[in-house]
Amino acid sequence: MGRLIKAVLVLVVLGFAGLVGYAYLADLSPDSAEVKVPVTLNAD
């Protein structure tokens, strides 16, 4: 039972390290674009 807990703990640590590495190394910046939308106001 101790081996199973140790294996799960190692997998959790490796998964967390992989997630952190992906967050730092991956290009997570969004694409930016200018959007122009005409707006009609009801000015009476």
mmCIF file as gemmi writes it, N, C-alpha and C atoms, coordinates in Angstrom:
data_model
loop_
_atom_site.group_PDB
_atom_site.id
_atom_site.type_symbol
_atom_site.label_atom_id
_atom_site.label_alt_id
_atom_site.label_comp_id
_atom_site.label_asym_id
_atom_site.label_entity_id
_atom_site.label_seq_id
_atom_site.pdbx_PDB_ins_code
_atom_site.Cartn_x
_atom_site.Cartn_y
_atom_site.Cartn_z
_atom_site.occupancy
_atom_site.B_iso_or_equiv
_atom_site.pdbx_formal_charge
_atom_site.auth_seq_id
_atom_site.auth_asym_id
_atom_site.pdbx_PDB_model_num
ATOM 1 N N . MET Axp A 1 ? 0.817 -1.194 0 1 0 ? 1 A 1
ATOM 2 C CA . MET Axp A 1 ? 0 0 0 1 0 ? 1 A 1
ATOM 3 C C . MET Axp A 1 ? 0.863 1.261 0 1 0 ? 1 A 1
ATOM 4 N N . GLY Axp A 2 ? 1.994 1.193 0.647 1 0 ? 2 A 1
ATOM 5 C CA . GLY Axp A 2 ? 2.916 2.332 0.688 1 0 ? 2 A 1
ATOM 6 C C . GLY Axp A 2 ? 3.484 2.649 -0.682 1 0 ? 2 A 1
ATOM 7 N N . ARG Axp A 3 ? 3.746 1.613 -1.476 1 0 ? 3 A 1
ATOM 8 C CA . ARG Axp A 3 ? 4.265 1.826 -2.831 1 0 ? 3 A 1
ATOM 9 C C . ARG Axp A 3 ? 3.235 2.538 -3.701 1 0 ? 3 A 1
ATOM 10 N N . LEU Axp A 4 ? 1.975 2.189 -3.518 1 0 ? 4 A 1
ATOM 11 C CA . LEU Axp A 4 ? 0.905 2.807 -4.302 1 0 ? 4 A 1
ATOM 12 C C . LEU Axp A 4 ? 0.783 4.291 -3.975 1 0 ? 4 A 1
ATOM 13 N N . ILE Axp A 5 ? 0.833 4.627 -2.713 1 0 ? 5 A 1
ATOM 14 C CA . ILE Axp A 5 ? 0.745 6.029 -2.301 1 0 ? 5 A 1
ATOM 15 C C . ILE Axp A 5 ? 1.949 6.805 -2.81 1 0 ? 5 A 1
ATOM 16 N N . LYS Axp A 6 ? 3.131 6.199 -2.732 1 0 ? 6 A 1
ATOM 17 C CA . LYS Axp A 6 ? 4.346 6.854 -3.216 1 0 ? 6 A 1
ATOM 18 C C . LYS Axp A 6 ? 4.281 7.058 -4.724 1 0 ? 6 A 1
ATOM 19 N N . ALA Axp A 7 ? 3.757 6.086 -5.471 1 0 ? 7 A 1
ATOM 20 C CA . ALA Axp A 7 ? 3.635 6.209 -6.924 1 0 ? 7 A 1
ATOM 21 C C . ALA Axp A 7 ? 2.651 7.307 -7.3 1 0 ? 7 A 1
ATOM 22 N N . VAL Axp A 8 ? 1.534 7.388 -6.597 1 0 ? 8 A 1
ATOM 23 C CA . VAL Axp A 8 ? 0.548 8.439 -6.87 1 0 ? 8 A 1
ATOM 24 C C . VAL Axp A 8 ? 1.141 9.807 -6.548 1 0 ? 8 A 1
ATOM 25 N N . LEU Axp A 9 ? 1.867 9.913 -5.457 1 0 ? 9 A 1
ATOM 26 C CA . LEU Axp A 9 ? 2.502 11.177 -5.084 1 0 ? 9 A 1
ATOM 27 C C . LEU Axp A 9 ? 3.519 11.608 -6.132 1 0 ? 9 A 1
ATOM 28 N N . VAL Axp A 10 ? 4.313 10.675 -6.629 1 0 ? 10 A 1
ATOM 29 C CA . VAL Axp A 10 ? 5.297 10.989 -7.667 1 0 ? 10 A 1
ATOM 30 C C . VAL Axp A 10 ? 4.589 11.443 -8.937 1 0 ? 10 A 1
ATOM 31 N N . LEU Axp A 11 ? 3.506 10.791 -9.309 1 0 ? 11 A 1
ATOM 32 C CA . LEU Axp A 11 ? 2.76 11.192 -10.5 1 0 ? 11 A 1
ATOM 33 C C . LEU Axp A 11 ? 2.154 12.587 -10.341 1 0 ? 11 A 1
ATOM 34 N N . VAL Axp A 12 ? 1.666 12.913 -9.158 1 0 ? 12 A 1
ATOM 35 C CA . VAL Axp A 12 ? 1.107 14.243 -8.912 1 0 ? 12 A 1
ATOM 36 C C . VAL Axp A 12 ? 2.194 15.303 -9.025 1 0 ? 12 A 1
ATOM 37 N N . VAL Axp A 13 ? 3.354 15.043 -8.448 1 0 ? 13 A 1
ATOM 38 C CA . VAL Axp A 13 ? 4.466 16.002 -8.504 1 0 ? 13 A 1
ATOM 39 C C . VAL Axp A 13 ? 4.931 16.175 -9.94 1 0 ? 13 A 1
ATOM 40 N N . LEU Axp A 14 ? 5.06 15.092 -10.694 1 0 ? 14 A 1
ATOM 41 C CA . LEU Axp A 14 ? 5.477 15.194 -12.091 1 0 ? 14 A 1
ATOM 42 C C . LEU Axp A 14 ? 4.431 15.92 -12.938 1 0 ? 14 A 1
ATOM 43 N N . GLY Axp A 15 ? 3.172 15.667 -12.679 1 0 ? 15 A 1
ATOM 44 C CA . GLY Axp A 15 ? 2.116 16.367 -13.401 1 0 ? 15 A 1
ATOM 45 C C . GLY Axp A 15 ? 2.128 17.856 -13.117 1 0 ? 15 A 1
ATOM 46 N N . PHE Axp A 16 ? 2.327 18.226 -11.862 1 0 ? 16 A 1
ATOM 47 C CA . PHE Axp A 16 ? 2.404 19.639 -11.5 1 0 ? 16 A 1
ATOM 48 C C . PHE Axp A 16 ? 3.622 20.301 -12.145 1 0 ? 16 A 1
ATOM 49 N N . ALA Axp A 17 ? 4.761 19.613 -12.137 1 0 ? 17 A 1
ATOM 50 C CA . ALA Axp A 17 ? 5.967 20.157 -12.771 1 0 ? 17 A 1
ATOM 51 C C . ALA Axp A 17 ? 5.757 20.317 -14.277 1 0 ? 17 A 1
ATOM 52 N N . GLY Axp A 18 ? 5.082 19.37 -14.896 1 0 ? 18 A 1
ATOM 53 C CA . GLY Axp A 18 ? 4.795 19.479 -16.321 1 0 ? 18 A 1
ATOM 54 C C . GLY Axp A 18 ? 3.863 20.636 -16.623 1 0 ? 18 A 1
ATOM 55 N N . LEU Axp A 19 ? 2.87 20.847 -15.792 1 0 ? 19 A 1
ATOM 56 C CA . LEU Axp A 19 ? 1.943 21.963 -15.978 1 0 ? 19 A 1
ATOM 57 C C . LEU Axp A 19 ? 2.652 23.307 -15.824 1 0 ? 19 A 1
ATOM 58 N N . VAL Axp A 20 ? 3.514 23.416 -14.839 1 0 ? 20 A 1
ATOM 59 C CA . VAL Axp A 20 ? 4.273 24.647 -14.633 1 0 ? 20 A 1
ATOM 60 C C . VAL Axp A 20 ? 5.214 24.883 -15.812 1 0 ? 20 A 1
ATOM 61 N N . GLY Axp A 21 ? 5.876 23.841 -16.276 1 0 ? 21 A 1
ATOM 62 C CA . GLY Axp A 21 ? 6.76 23.975 -17.43 1 0 ? 21 A 1
ATOM 63 C C . GLY Axp A 21 ? 6.01 24.381 -18.677 1 0 ? 21 A 1
ATOM 64 N N . TYR Axp A 22 ? 4.841 23.829 -18.892 1 0 ? 22 A 1
ATOM 65 C CA . TYR Axp A 22 ? 4.039 24.197 -20.049 1 0 ? 22 A 1
ATOM 66 C C . TYR Axp A 22 ? 3.602 25.657 -19.962 1 0 ? 22 A 1
ATOM 67 N N . ALA Axp A 23 ? 3.23 26.11 -18.775 1 0 ? 23 A 1
ATOM 68 C CA . ALA Axp A 23 ? 2.787 27.488 -18.603 1 0 ? 23 A 1
ATOM 69 C C . ALA Axp A 23 ? 3.929 28.469 -18.877 1 0 ? 23 A 1
ATOM 70 N N . TYR Axp A 24 ? 5.144 28.121 -18.507 1 0 ? 24 A 1
ATOM 71 C CA . TYR Axp A 24 ? 6.27 29.021 -18.735 1 0 ? 24 A 1
ATOM 72 C C . TYR Axp A 24 ? 6.784 28.959 -20.168 1 0 ? 24 A 1
ATOM 73 N N . LEU Axp A 25 ? 6.747 27.805 -20.797 1 0 ? 25 A 1
ATOM 74 C CA . LEU Axp A 25 ? 7.371 27.659 -22.108 1 0 ? 25 A 1
ATOM 75 C C . LEU Axp A 25 ? 6.402 27.822 -23.275 1 0 ? 25 A 1
ATOM 76 N N . ALA Axp A 26 ? 5.13 27.619 -23.058 1 0 ? 26 A 1
ATOM 77 C CA . ALA Axp A 26 ? 4.162 27.698 -24.152 1 0 ? 26 A 1
ATOM 78 C C . ALA Axp A 26 ? 3.813 29.149 -24.44 1 0 ? 26 A 1
ATOM 79 N N . ASP Axp A 27 ? 3.421 29.408 -25.677 1 0 ? 27 A 1
ATOM 80 C CA . ASP Axp A 27 ? 3.006 30.751 -26.073 1 0 ? 27 A 1
ATOM 81 C C . ASP Axp A 27 ? 1.531 30.902 -25.739 1 0 ? 27 A 1
ATOM 82 N N . LEU Axp A 28 ? 1.241 31.503 -24.599 1 0 ? 28 A 1
ATOM 83 C CA . LEU Axp A 28 ? -0.132 31.617 -24.133 1 0 ? 28 A 1
ATOM 84 C C . LEU Axp A 28 ? -0.712 33.014 -24.342 1 0 ? 28 A 1
ATOM 85 N N . SER Axp A 29 ? 0.005 33.864 -25.103 1 0 ? 29 A 1
ATOM 86 C CA . SER Axp A 29 ? -0.504 35.212 -25.312 1 0 ? 29 A 1
ATOM 87 C C . SER Axp A 29 ? -1.627 35.192 -26.346 1 0 ? 29 A 1
ATOM 88 N N . PRO Axp A 30 ? -2.706 35.915 -26.098 1 0 ? 30 A 1
ATOM 89 C CA . PRO Axp A 30 ? -3.828 35.914 -27.036 1 0 ? 30 A 1
ATOM 90 C C . PRO Axp A 30 ? -3.518 36.755 -28.271 1 0 ? 30 A 1
ATOM 91 N N . ASP Axp A 31 ? -4.165 36.423 -29.375 1 0 ? 31 A 1
ATOM 92 C CA . ASP Axp A 31 ? -4.04 37.215 -30.588 1 0 ? 31 A 1
ATOM 93 C C . ASP Axp A 31 ? -4.841 38.498 -30.41 1 0 ? 31 A 1
ATOM 94 N N . SER Axp A 32 ? -4.222 39.614 -30.763 1 0 ? 32 A 1
ATOM 95 C CA . SER Axp A 32 ? -4.922 40.884 -30.611 1 0 ? 32 A 1
ATOM 96 C C . SER Axp A 32 ? -5.276 41.435 -31.99 1 0 ? 32 A 1
ATOM 97 N N . ALA Axp A 33 ? -6.445 42.023 -32.079 1 0 ? 33 A 1
ATOM 98 C CA . ALA Axp A 33 ? -6.909 42.631 -33.322 1 0 ? 33 A 1
ATOM 99 C C . ALA Axp A 33 ? -7.8 43.812 -32.977 1 0 ? 33 A 1
ATOM 100 N N . GLU Axp A 34 ? -7.732 44.842 -33.822 1 0 ? 34 A 1
ATOM 101 C CA . GLU Axp A 34 ? -8.56 46.015 -33.615 1 0 ? 34 A 1
ATOM 102 C C . GLU Axp A 34 ? -9.943 45.754 -34.199 1 0 ? 34 A 1
ATOM 103 N N . VAL Axp A 35 ? -10.962 46.069 -33.417 1 0 ? 35 A 1
ATOM 104 C CA . VAL Axp A 35 ? -12.345 45.849 -33.853 1 0 ? 35 A 1
ATOM 105 C C . VAL Axp A 35 ? -13.062 47.192 -33.844 1 0 ? 35 A 1
ATOM 106 N N . LYS Axp A 36 ? -13.638 47.547 -34.995 1 0 ? 36 A 1
ATOM 107 C CA . LYS Axp A 36 ? -14.4 48.793 -35.101 1 0 ? 36 A 1
ATOM 108 C C . LYS Axp A 36 ? -15.85 48.434 -35.387 1 0 ? 36 A 1
ATOM 109 N N . VAL Axp A 37 ? -16.735 48.867 -34.498 1 0 ? 37 A 1
ATOM 110 C CA . VAL Axp A 37 ? -18.163 48.578 -34.64 1 0 ? 37 A 1
ATOM 111 C C . VAL Axp A 37 ? -18.91 49.898 -34.55 1 0 ? 37 A 1
ATOM 112 N N . PRO Axp A 38 ? -19.7 50.249 -35.567 1 0 ? 38 A 1
ATOM 113 C CA . PRO Axp A 38 ? -20.468 51.492 -35.474 1 0 ? 38 A 1
ATOM 114 C C . PRO Axp A 38 ? -21.594 51.371 -34.444 1 0 ? 38 A 1
ATOM 115 N N . VAL Axp A 39 ? -21.795 52.439 -33.708 1 0 ? 39 A 1
ATOM 116 C CA . VAL Axp A 39 ? -22.813 52.451 -32.668 1 0 ? 39 A 1
ATOM 117 C C . VAL Axp A 39 ? -23.813 53.563 -32.979 1 0 ? 39 A 1
ATOM 118 N N . THR Axp A 40 ? -25.097 53.231 -32.993 1 0 ? 40 A 1
ATOM 119 C CA . THR Axp A 40 ? -26.149 54.208 -33.213 1 0 ? 40 A 1
ATOM 120 C C . THR Axp A 40 ? -26.794 54.538 -31.877 1 0 ? 40 A 1
ATOM 121 N N . LEU Axp A 41 ? -26.75 55.832 -31.521 1 0 ? 41 A 1
ATOM 122 C CA . LEU Axp A 41 ? -27.332 56.271 -30.261 1 0 ? 41 A 1
ATOM 123 C C . LEU Axp A 41 ? -28.675 56.952 -30.523 1 0 ? 41 A 1
ATOM 124 N N . ASN Axp A 42 ? -29.624 56.733 -29.667 1 0 ? 42 A 1
ATOM 125 C CA . ASN Axp A 42 ? -30.932 57.383 -29.777 1 0 ? 42 A 1
ATOM 126 C C . ASN Axp A 42 ? -30.886 58.715 -29.039 1 0 ? 42 A 1
ATOM 127 N N . ALA Axp A 43 ? -30.404 59.755 -29.722 1 0 ? 43 A 1
ATOM 128 C CA . ALA Axp A 43 ? -30.319 61.087 -29.124 1 0 ? 43 A 1
ATOM 129 C C . ALA Axp A 43 ? -31.506 61.905 -29.611 1 0 ? 43 A 1
ATOM 130 N N . ASP Axp A 44 ? -32.472 62.123 -28.722 1 0 ? 44 A 1
ATOM 131 C CA . ASP Axp A 44 ? -33.677 62.846 -29.119 1 0 ? 44 A 1
ATOM 132 C C . ASP Axp A 44 ? -33.567 64.302 -28.753 1 0 ? 44 A 1
